[in-house]
Amino acid sequence: MRIGLIGTGRIGSFHAAALARNQDAGSLLLADADPARAARLADRLGATAAPSVEQVFTWGVDAVVVSCATEGHAELVVRAVRGGLPVFCEKPLATDLGRSLAVLREVSARGGVLQVGFMRRFDAGYRTARELVRSGALGRLHTVRTMTADPAPPPAEYLRTSGGLFRDCLVHDFDMVRWVTGHEVTEVYAAGSDAGAVRFRETGDIDTGAALLLLDDGTLVTSTGTRCNGAGYDVRMELAGELDQVSAGLDDRTPIASTEPQGPPPASKPWTGFLERFAPAYEAELAAFVRLVRGEGANPCDGREALAALRVAEACELSRREGRRVRLTELPDLPDLPDLPGG
Ligand SMILES: NC(=O)c1ccc[n+]([C@@H]2O[C@H](COP(=O)([O-])OP(=O)(O)OC[C@H]3O[C@@H](n4cnc5c(N)ncnc54)[C@H](O)[C@@H]3O)[C@@H](O)[C@H]2O)c1
C-alpha cells in the first residue's frame, strides 16, 4: 500500500511520522505547496517526496491524507474521492458550511470513504467519559463544561485561513459534546473577545470565546476557548450528573494551580501543546484510517459527523457576530444522504 500525504506542516509532519512507524501503512508519498518542506520531511522519514501535489494523484497511491491548510481541504478531498481513493482529512472539511455540504454530497454520490480528524475520539480520558455517560453511571446529566486553552496564538497567516476560533478550535469541543453525551445541540449563545494580540483584530478573529449550548435533552453546556493561556495547554471536559461527576483532561500535567492550602500541587510539567497532549490519540486515529483503507475497521468519524460539529461552530460564529441566540434550525440541515461507506 502507498499513502499520499498532502501538507507537511505542524500536523502533517506528525501524521507522516505516525504513518512511517505503522507497519501496516506501506510506503509514503509526501507533498506540500512548499516542495522543499515535503522533501526535508521525506529525508527525515525515509519517505518519497513529490515535486508537487499533482504527483500524489498521478503517480498512483491507494489512499490520501489531507493535512494542509484548511482552505485546500475541500478541493483535495473531492479530487481524492473522484479518483476512487479513501481519504483522511484534517478538521475542518472547509471553513464554511456551504462548501462542507458540497464536499459531503460529492463523497456520498461517489460512494467515497472519508474520515475526518477529530482525534479526541481516541483519547483515553474522553473515551472513558463517554462510557460512563452512556452506562448511566453519572445519572441524568445536568451540566457539561468544556474548555480548550492554547498557550500561545498561532501566526497571523494561520489565523487568516483558519475560519476563526469556533470553527478551528472549539469545533473539537463541539464534536466531544455530541460524541460523549449522544445528544444534539439545539441552540447556542456565543460571545468573543479580541482584546489580546493585535493579529486577532487584524484578521477579524477572536482570541477568546465562550458559548452556552442547549442540548436536545435539556442539558446545559458551556464551552470556552482561548489562544492565550500562559499557564500551558489545557483541554478538559467536565460532566456533571445527578449521581456523579467526572473530568476528562484532569491529570498531574493540567496547567492550573489550586489556591487551597490542602489543594494538589501545581503541575511540575504542564502540557505544552496539542501535539504533546494528544500524541497517542493522533497515532490511534491514523492507525484507524489505515485499518479503514485495508477494509479491516469501521469509520470512526465520517463526514456527516464532522459536519454536525461544524454546524454548532457555525451557529456560535453567527451568534457572536449578531449578538443573539441562534437556533440550529436556522442553519442549512445536514443532507439526507444515503449511508456513507465505511460509516
Ligand atoms: N486535529 C487537530 O488537532 C489539528 C491540530 C492542528 C491543525 N489541524 C488542522 O490541520 C491543518 C494544518 O494545520 P497546521 O497547523 O499543520 O498548519 P501549518 O501552517 O503548520 O501547515 C500547513 C501546510 O500546508 C501547506 N499547504 C497550504 N496549502 C496547501 C495546498 N493547497 N496544498 C498543499 N499544501 C498546502 C503549507 O505549505 C504548510 O506546509 C489545518 O486544517 C488545521 O485546522 C488539526
Ligand as a Chemical Component Dictionary entry (heavy atoms), coordinates in Angstrom:
data_LIG
# 
_chem_comp.id                   LIG 
_chem_comp.type                 NON-POLYMER 
_chem_comp.pdbx_formal_charge   0 
_chem_comp.three_letter_code    LIG 
# 
loop_
_chem_comp_atom.comp_id 
_chem_comp_atom.atom_id 
_chem_comp_atom.alt_atom_id 
_chem_comp_atom.type_symbol 
_chem_comp_atom.charge 
_chem_comp_atom.model_Cartn_x 
_chem_comp_atom.model_Cartn_y 
_chem_comp_atom.model_Cartn_z 
_chem_comp_atom.pdbx_ordinal 
LIG N1  N1  N 0  -6.854 17.803 14.671 1  
LIG C1  C1  C 0  -6.089 18.696 15.271 2  
LIG O1  O1  O 0  -5.908 18.676 16.457 3  
LIG C2  C2  C 0  -5.365 19.711 14.440 4  
LIG C3  C3  C 0  -4.283 20.386 15.001 5  
LIG C4  C4  C 0  -3.621 21.312 14.208 6  
LIG C5  C5  C 0  -4.042 21.569 12.919 7  
LIG N2  N2  N 1  -5.125 20.909 12.436 8  
LIG C6  C6  C 0  -5.597 21.174 11.069 9  
LIG O2  O2  O 0  -4.577 20.751 10.184 10 
LIG C7  C7  C 0  -4.451 21.655 9.096  11 
LIG C8  C8  C 0  -2.999 22.120 9.006  12 
LIG O3  O3  O 0  -2.659 22.798 10.192 13 
LIG P1  P1  P 0  -1.117 23.014 10.589 14 
LIG O4  O4  O 0  -1.157 23.505 11.978 15 
LIG O5  O5  O -1 -0.312 21.817 10.265 16 
LIG O6  O6  O 0  -0.740 24.213 9.601  17 
LIG P2  P2  P 0  0.703  24.630 9.082  18 
LIG O7  O7  O 0  0.551  26.042 8.644  19 
LIG O8  O8  O 0  1.763  24.271 10.055 20 
LIG O9  O9  O 0  0.949  23.704 7.799  21 
LIG C9  C9  C 0  0.158  23.770 6.644  22 
LIG C10 C10 C 0  0.975  23.224 5.487  23 
LIG O10 O10 O 0  0.119  23.109 4.350  24 
LIG C11 C11 C 0  0.834  23.579 3.203  25 
LIG N3  N3  N 0  -0.203 23.968 2.233  26 
LIG C12 C12 C 0  -1.057 25.019 2.305  27 
LIG N4  N4  N 0  -1.947 24.950 1.298  28 
LIG C13 C13 C 0  -1.649 23.828 0.588  29 
LIG C14 C14 C 0  -2.229 23.195 -0.538 30 
LIG N5  N5  N 0  -3.309 23.704 -1.148 31 
LIG N6  N6  N 0  -1.671 22.061 -0.994 32 
LIG C15 C15 C 0  -0.589 21.518 -0.366 33 
LIG N7  N7  N 0  -0.016 22.065 0.707  34 
LIG C16 C16 C 0  -0.539 23.209 1.193  35 
LIG C17 C17 C 0  1.700  24.700 3.717  36 
LIG O11 O11 O 0  2.781  24.950 2.847  37 
LIG C18 C18 C 0  2.147  24.118 5.067  38 
LIG O12 O12 O 0  3.312  23.326 4.936  39 
LIG C19 C19 C 0  -5.469 22.757 9.345  40 
LIG O13 O13 O 0  -6.626 22.481 8.609  41 
LIG C20 C20 C 0  -5.803 22.649 10.823 42 
LIG O14 O14 O 0  -7.152 23.013 11.109 43 
LIG C21 C21 C 0  -5.772 19.979 13.151 44 
# 
loop_
_chem_comp_bond.comp_id 
_chem_comp_bond.atom_id_1 
_chem_comp_bond.atom_id_2 
_chem_comp_bond.value_order 
_chem_comp_bond.pdbx_ordinal 
LIG N1  C1  SING 1  
LIG C1  O1  DOUB 2  
LIG C1  C2  SING 3  
LIG C2  C3  SING 4  
LIG C2  C21 DOUB 5  
LIG C3  C4  DOUB 6  
LIG C4  C5  SING 7  
LIG C5  N2  DOUB 8  
LIG N2  C6  SING 9  
LIG N2  C21 SING 10 
LIG C6  O2  SING 11 
LIG C6  C20 SING 12 
LIG O2  C7  SING 13 
LIG C7  C8  SING 14 
LIG C7  C19 SING 15 
LIG C8  O3  SING 16 
LIG O3  P1  SING 17 
LIG P1  O4  DOUB 18 
LIG P1  O5  SING 19 
LIG P1  O6  SING 20 
LIG O6  P2  SING 21 
LIG P2  O7  DOUB 22 
LIG P2  O8  SING 23 
LIG P2  O9  SING 24 
LIG O9  C9  SING 25 
LIG C9  C10 SING 26 
LIG C10 O10 SING 27 
LIG C10 C18 SING 28 
LIG O10 C11 SING 29 
LIG C11 N3  SING 30 
LIG C11 C17 SING 31 
LIG N3  C12 SING 32 
LIG N3  C16 SING 33 
LIG C12 N4  DOUB 34 
LIG N4  C13 SING 35 
LIG C13 C14 SING 36 
LIG C13 C16 DOUB 37 
LIG C14 N5  SING 38 
LIG C14 N6  DOUB 39 
LIG N6  C15 SING 40 
LIG C15 N7  DOUB 41 
LIG N7  C16 SING 42 
LIG C17 O11 SING 43 
LIG C17 C18 SING 44 
LIG C18 O12 SING 45 
LIG C19 O13 SING 46 
LIG C19 C20 SING 47 
LIG C20 O14 SING 48 
# 
